[in-house]
Amino acid sequence: MKGSTQKPSRPRGRPPTDEKICKQVVKRFTSTKSAVPLKHLAEEFNLSTTTVRQILKKAGIHVSGGSKPTSVHSDTGRIGTRKYVSLSDVAVEAGVSLSTASRALKGSPVVAESTRKQVAETARKLGYQLHPHVSTTMAAVRAGQIRKVGEVLAYLYLGIDGKSGFQVDVATPFGPVRKFKAAQDAAFRKGYTLEPFDFVLDNKKAKRLENVLYSRGIRGLVLDIPTFYLDELDFDLSRFHVVTFREQWRSKIHLCGHNEFLNMMLAFTHLWQLGYRRIGYIGNDSLSTLTNFRTDAGFLQCQHHLVPLKLRIPILYSDTLSQHLMKFLTSEGMTSGYEEVVNRVEETAWLMEQQWGELKQKMDQGADPLSSCFDALIQKWTQQFQPEAVICHHQDGIHWMNNCGLTVPDQIGVVHLNINEDVADWSGIKKAEREIAVTAVDVLVRQIQINDPPTPNYPIFQLSTGKWIDGKTTRHINAPLTPYTEAAKYWIDKMQIRRKESSE
């Protein structure tokens, strides 16, 4: 054609003999700051992509097949272009078969150690990584356990008195059913089906349930059960991927739970900002143990930073003290168990010996022993330490204060650490139940998809903080200004900034 300015064609597909062109290709490839597709490089020098790849390989730059502008690893650490490096690329580069490369990367003893090292080094240089989905699928293929779409996950909930746990709590919108529905929706969005299973505290039934789940090919369990029950029963968790809502400290299980430490600090600091200074906490020994004492630690941390020493109120572990006192008062002789009770109770001087006779008389008249001891402890505690506000876990908090002759919120404030249907109009912390359920499913599905070992050496702990709810059980009061006030305000502001940053 007249006036044509086309470049003279070069035979494509064969390496050029011109050393100058080879240097120009390498220089052009290594001088660019951003990735250049091989296709564009080939068109620029009127070469085929295969020829360009051969030139770069000869120069010590390893480029895999394809021309997508992704990353490439060279001996010099440069980043260029390649698509995902496959196992075939590693095998070809290392000069071994595909099966040998696969076995070598898995550390199989069938392959010689020198070959394993060679293949591993080649994979490192090429930037080879296992594809998690492919790895999981191929593991299932080899095990003959290909599963249908919509794989089933199990949600284990504790049955009560032989009845279904879901039947017992189905009418409780704040209860386990709501949490299960949130987890079920999250699983559905990820292509899984979450089914509920009742867990009964019986060794034979627990083992039967384990075998049923395993036989059905269920790989993932969401536990809404305290894990110490499983430790006492013959239920092998190592056969499954597991995540739990409930606190655990012995089993190696992933946990998605509540951040009781920050929840307590949130409640305490809000009370302080409302003007309360003498803040008490009615604790629970059993709950403290299950939460690794995070609630207690949060209370003591706030006391240390916000409350002068003379205004600090000791924690009332009323459940344990009540049981010790009841054990003593219901014994045959007044001297039986005396030293045990005295050592446990007189640490804080909450009770005096002459009051025990009055309690003994009440119980002889038919009063409930544990309830009587419990009320006596709280009355003595409030009389001695005169709290302005009380933080508790129990829905009877207002009743306790009324028994002590105090009205809520006029004379004392009451805060609940788990706002639910029974205490919906209280002030306190509304826990992130739905968010925890969704997070638990995310963690479980991820462990399945990346083919993580069922029993992790380092379990994941993801703890969510609730939010403060203003209710009818607290009010603003005028707190006296002291030199300690400014330092306390500074500490609260600093903690609020940290909480905001951690939530983001």
Buried (B, 14 or more C-beta within 10 A) or exposed (E): EEEEEEEEEBEEEEBBEEEEBBEBBBEBBBEEEEBBBBBEBBEEBBBBBBBBBBBBEEBEBBBBBBBEBBEBBBEEEEBBBBBBBBBEBBBBBBEBEEEBBBBBBEEEEEBEEEBBEBBBEBBEBBBBEBEBEEEBBBEBEEEEEEEEEEBBBBBBBBBBEEEBBBEBBEEEEBBBBBBBEBBBBBBEEBEBEBEBBBBBBEEEBBBEBBEEBEEEEBBBBBBBBBBBBBEEBEBBBEBBBBBBBBBBEEBBBBBBBBBBBBBBBBBBBBBBBBBBBBBBBBBBBEBBEBBBBBBBBBBBBBBEBBBEEEBBBBBBBBBBBBBBBBBBBBEEEEEEBBEEBBEBBEEBEBBEEEBBEEBBEBBEEEBEBBBBBBBBBBBBBBEBBEBBBBBBBBBBBBEBBEBBEBEBBEEBBBBBBBBBEEBEEBBBBBBBBBBBBBBBBBBBBBBBBEBBEBBBEEBBEBBBBBEBBEBEBBBEBEBEEEEBBEEBEEBBEEBEEEBEEEEE
